[in-house]
Amino acid sequence: MDKYLNLTGTMIGYQYPFFLNNSNLSEAYYLYQITTPGLNEDLVPYISMTKISEKTKSEPYGKDSDILSMCLGSRKGITPESGKEFLEGILKKENTVVKENGDKFPLVTMIPGNNMQRSIIIGLRDSLRWKNYKFVPGRYVDLLCTSKDFVVLKICGDREALWFEPVAAYRVNDVNLEKPLNVDWNRINYPREKFTGTSKASDINRTLKRLEWGSFDRRNFRRQGA
């Protein structure tokens, strides 16, 4: 690997929300930032994540590894080894190396492009939804739509199907949902189909993951009338 790896196009400094339940999104969350805390022995930058804001009840708090604890279902924190192994599972398709980092988020050797960073964000959000979200009418989901924006959707349904109704759009760091954006919903890519059958929850989660992967290539939202 080129020791003078070009950092152009990376997501260093980007912030992303992780809501810890989907009954009331702003009730409990973590807000993380992608960072580069140093270099490995070959002078290749590491990628990691730092928690810059949180609001919790009984969830683990105060450590950069807390998001991994939540994804693994631990309320008491995790070992550096289990955090490393979990992240390796998320990054199994990426040609990179994960290193333990104490009670902080593991260190990941940077590779060209930003697919590895996308995989971390999407993988963590997907794991958190599988672990903590309930896909039933009256609950909510948050969906990344661009690298800087997300939308909140309400789950609606009946005995036969589940579907989404849009609620509001926000910047990624507006985790308290205080400043909704005035957007044109006709231009926003969110699931409009109805989900039926016994695998509704699984189908929804796979659809959300697919849409979030493409979010990094979309233009950021413009306020209506701006």
Summary of the structure (lengths in Angstrom):
residues: 226
radius of gyration: 17.7
end to end distance: 44.0
largest distance: 57.4
contacts: 684
relative contact order: 0.15
helix: 26%
strand: 25%
